[in-house]
Amino acid sequence: MVKGSSFDSSKPIKFLIHGYRPGPVHTWPYEMSKDILDVDDVNCFSVNWEDGAGIRYEQAVSNARVVGAQIAQFKASLQDMYEKSSLDVHIIGHSLGAHIAGFAGQTENSHVQRITGLDPAGPFFEGAKNDMKLDSSDAERVDAIYTDTPTLTSLLMLRGLGTNDVSGHLNFYPNGGRNQPGCAMTPLLYLLNPTEIFSAFSCSHSRCVDLYRESIRNPAAFRGHRAASYEAYLNRAGSSCDGGCVFMGYHLDPSTSISGKFYFRTSGESPFSAEGQ
């Protein structure tokens, strides 16, 4: 099937992986693929594992390792098919898909240049050993974006689906990494309206996908400032670029040697790029 497609082994490869799916079907990998192909000459593979993701969460967690191994096997098959010693691979995964990206990268003999974790899932992963989740050893460069990190209060209010663990070499925290502008403070307010509860429940958790898509079209949309904390950034201690700034998103240079935690602010609706970052 690949042989008869437009796949070109000389071009970089992007894998896009959705996460857990208790609600509406995920369309963002397909939409993001179109965004990428509008600006970049690459191969895009949208990984559809909905049959394994739309069941009980704990079973989906178990399935995640299998999906990661399948991606690694597919990559190895491409190398054999086109007689390549290596391929330029970038894996982009959201939530549970971020950990799938990590599993694909840590599989024996699998070499991945870059992994982008979009709000890596927290439940069943936070505090786990590195080989049980996405971490910075899974690719040459791992960048992660956190938009729904949990607190005890947020969990009680049905928020905080991401992780507090540091997953990458470069770690970006829009608006401090939680309670994204434009998202309801508590999805409990929507319990009487089932048609809106899922979107409210996942709003902050999914915002990283929106930000990443915007970064594809606008490489300078989100300038991350390296700082010890969001409070330090807001106090201007980390607002100048003396301590290092990196533009978050698709066009991040994976060869950059800078690492750490980076903060910036966004608006509550598209376009999300905020003035005066």
C-alpha atoms as one frame of an Amber mdcrd trajectory, in Angstrom:
protein
   0.000   0.000   0.000   2.832   2.411   0.842   4.625   1.517  -2.401   1.637
   2.677  -4.428   1.177   5.924  -2.492   2.848   9.322  -2.649   5.238   8.319
   0.146   8.798   9.515  -0.454  11.440   7.907   1.755  13.811  10.834   1.175
  11.456  13.198   3.003  10.874  13.547   6.758   8.054  11.497   8.282   5.420
  12.773  10.710   3.269  10.416  12.785   0.217  11.998  14.454  -1.438  10.050
  17.277  -4.714  10.802  19.045  -5.395   9.922  22.664  -8.149   8.315  24.697
 -11.546   8.588  23.027 -14.556   8.329  25.338 -16.432  10.943  23.316 -16.532
  12.263  19.731 -14.220  10.808  17.092 -10.851  12.545  16.922 -10.345  14.489
  13.706  -7.386  16.636  14.701  -4.645  14.310  13.299  -6.184  14.558   9.830
  -6.698  18.317  10.166  -3.188  18.871  11.492  -1.751  16.758   8.679  -3.350
  19.122   6.166  -1.902  22.108   8.062   1.568  20.551   7.948   1.395  19.643
   4.271   0.399  23.228   3.468   3.748  24.483   4.783   6.148  21.544   4.638
   7.170  18.885   2.114   6.940  15.784   4.311   5.153  12.449   4.693   2.272
  12.392   7.199   0.762   9.310   8.807  -2.347   9.725  10.966  -2.422   6.833
  13.436  -5.990   5.645  13.970  -6.310   3.375  17.006  -9.875   4.289  17.920
 -10.936   0.680  18.480  -8.334   0.415  21.223  -8.871   3.922  22.587 -12.657
   4.094  22.902 -12.991   1.541  25.710 -12.294   1.608  29.445  -9.396   3.943
  30.150  -7.297   1.349  31.967  -7.545  -0.985  28.969  -6.653   1.846  26.604
  -3.553   2.465  28.736  -2.530  -1.173  28.223  -3.208  -0.921  24.496  -0.972
   2.145  24.246   2.223   0.103  24.548   1.027  -2.223  21.764   0.298   0.726
  19.458   3.734   2.161  20.168   5.355  -1.146  19.248   3.304  -1.302  16.042
   4.482   2.167  15.007   8.088   1.158  15.655   7.560  -2.019  13.615   6.025
  -0.018  10.758   8.995   2.343  10.799  11.374  -0.635  10.632   9.377  -2.065
   7.716   9.716   1.220   5.829  13.471   1.165   6.371  13.683  -2.381   5.015
  11.333  -1.650   2.117  13.342   1.369   0.955  16.736   0.015   2.056  17.333
   2.873   4.460  19.614   2.676   7.476  17.491   5.344   9.158  14.532   7.645
   8.571  13.887  11.209   9.731  10.955  10.652  12.099   8.951  13.116  14.199
   6.085  11.719  16.280   3.346  14.051  17.552   0.984  12.586  20.141  -1.758
  14.035  22.319  -2.578  12.814  25.832  -2.353   9.021  25.811  -0.943   9.375
  22.293   2.056  11.220  23.756   2.993   8.120  25.744   2.430   5.971  22.649
   5.021   8.184  20.944   7.373   7.478  23.838   6.809   3.732  23.584   7.506
   3.881  19.850  10.756   5.708  20.513  11.989   3.442  23.285  11.388   0.203
  21.380  14.620  -1.710  20.762  16.489  -0.523  17.643  13.955   2.262  17.078
  15.666   5.604  16.544  13.428   8.672  16.564  14.742  12.185  15.959  11.925
  14.092  17.654   8.826  13.509  19.753   6.284  16.202  20.593   4.048  15.409
  23.551   0.816  17.416  23.563  -0.331  17.468  27.206   0.849  13.924  28.048
  -1.813  12.045  30.000  -1.435  11.979  33.780  -3.739   9.212  35.102  -1.818
   5.908  35.435   1.384   7.598  34.224   2.304  10.356  36.656   5.135   9.244
  38.909   5.755   6.054  36.893   9.223   4.886  35.889  10.595   6.421  32.703
  10.145   3.256  30.643   6.415   3.346  31.464   5.762   6.817  30.018   7.086
   9.498  27.687  10.396  10.953  28.838  13.387  12.734  27.339  15.296   9.527
  26.572  12.715   8.372  24.002  14.043  10.534  21.143  16.985  12.746  20.294
  14.780  15.715  21.176  11.535  15.673  23.113   9.423  18.793  23.427   6.235
  18.786  25.486   3.362  21.228  25.922   1.316  21.178  29.129  -2.129  22.768
  29.222  -4.057  20.781  31.872  -1.653  19.858  34.676  -3.535  18.616  37.749
  -3.914  19.794  41.305  -5.979  18.130  44.020  -8.639  20.802  43.585  -8.741
  20.462  39.812  -9.170  16.696  40.004 -12.156  17.115  42.307 -13.643  19.481
  39.722 -13.105  17.066  36.803 -10.079  18.914  35.452  -6.372  18.139  35.327
  -6.073  15.340  32.756  -2.400  16.016  32.019   0.711  15.249  34.034   2.899
  17.210  36.420   5.898  15.092  35.405   8.517  16.766  33.226   8.455  14.764
  30.003  10.873  16.492  27.639  14.069  18.382  27.063  11.984  21.469  26.295
   8.810  21.879  28.329   6.275  24.594  27.516   3.601  25.794  29.943   1.053
  28.109  28.291  -0.633  30.227  30.973   1.212  28.261  33.624   0.117  24.897
  32.255  -3.458  24.770  33.533  -6.829  26.557  33.444  -6.548  27.750  29.864
  -8.311  31.041  28.999 -11.709  30.496  27.418 -12.249  27.138  29.143 -14.818
  26.677  31.896 -13.289  26.628  35.358 -15.402  23.583  36.198 -17.074  21.203
  33.737 -19.506  20.300  36.530 -21.522  23.315  35.417 -22.337  21.401  32.235
 -23.642  18.204  33.828 -27.193  19.122  32.871 -26.168  19.591  29.261 -24.625
  16.286  28.082 -23.932  17.634  24.585 -21.403  20.084  26.031 -19.955  18.178
  28.986 -17.256  16.376  26.972 -15.925  19.527  25.307 -15.963  21.346  28.652
 -14.266  18.437  30.402 -11.442  18.289  27.856 -11.135  21.972  26.931  -7.820
  22.770  28.627  -6.477  19.298  27.870  -7.187  19.763  24.147  -6.031  23.381
  23.933  -2.454  22.257  23.270  -3.637  20.813  19.935  -5.100  24.197  18.957
  -1.897  25.990  19.943   0.264  23.547  18.027  -1.867  23.894  14.899  -1.541
  27.676  15.147   2.237  27.343  15.442   2.318  25.485  12.106   0.834  28.504
  10.355   2.652  31.077  12.488   6.138  29.957  13.590   6.596  33.016  15.846
   3.193  32.779  17.543   4.345  31.522  20.943   7.658  32.670  22.362   8.465
  30.656  25.439  10.524  32.355  28.149  12.746  30.168  30.264  11.980  30.700
  33.934  11.943  28.838  37.227   8.142  29.067  37.434   5.121  30.771  35.926
   5.085  33.175  38.864   8.696  34.131  38.130   7.786  34.713  34.500   4.807
  36.886  35.481   7.039  38.828  37.856   9.230  39.539  34.824  12.127  37.526
  36.285  11.903  35.235  33.289  10.358  37.605  30.760  13.528  38.856  29.094
  15.292  36.531  26.727  18.556  36.794  28.638  17.734  33.440  30.191  16.795
  31.946  26.841  13.715  32.034  24.647  12.392  29.414  22.272   9.441  29.586
  19.924   7.115  26.753  20.837   5.581  24.515  18.214   6.024  22.682  14.974
   8.957  24.751  13.700  11.075  24.240  16.812  14.659  23.520  15.832  15.304
  20.051  17.280  19.061  20.668  17.182  18.830  23.489  19.720  20.902  22.839
  22.818  18.668  24.863  25.114  16.427  22.976  27.523  14.254  23.573  30.578
  10.836  25.017  31.353   9.341  27.793  29.245   6.291  29.970  29.887   4.075
  32.269  27.875   0.530  33.606  27.799  -2.213  33.122  25.235  -5.618  34.565
  24.516  -8.790  32.556  25.045  -9.774  32.144  21.407  -8.207  31.769  17.983
  -5.807  33.295  17.131  -4.332  32.328  20.501  -1.080  34.244  20.151  -1.169
  36.961  22.805   0.469  40.366  22.563   3.155  41.239  25.070   4.340  37.724
  25.779
